[in-house]
């Protein structure tokens, strides 16, 4: 049997320690990323809840906004128009978070569906077009190129 030098054993143990440390750090980073995603999701949910809550102060309800966006005959009120602005700014934030990798694909797909519904809510198109003037160019490009315009006369 061949004798292995003690220095070789020490180097081998040192390399195994470094490899183990790197694996541990990688797992910790993955866990931290998941916590960050959860925190961002919670913040987005709180933003939407604040929008919904803002409708409790007046006669208009958030459900009326959604029904009007879906094409039902609902009297559009100032609160609805403000709600559309709030939603577009929330979606711009979502766009930025998605671009930075802070939103998963399933959540982003749901956001795109909501954006498309609002974009094609013809009763809100003037407000939507105005709001899009204040969005980052990538967001405007996404909306204009991805969604079929059902409000064209």
Buried (B, 14 or more C-beta within 10 A) or exposed (E): EEEEEEEEEEEEEEEEEEEEEEEEEEEEEEEEEEEEBEEBBEEBEEBBEEBBEBBEEEEBBBEBBBBBBEEEEBEBBEBBBBBBBBBBBBBBBBBBBBBEEBBEEEBBEEBBEBBBBBBBBBBBBEBBEEBBEEBEEEBBEBBEEEBEEEBEE
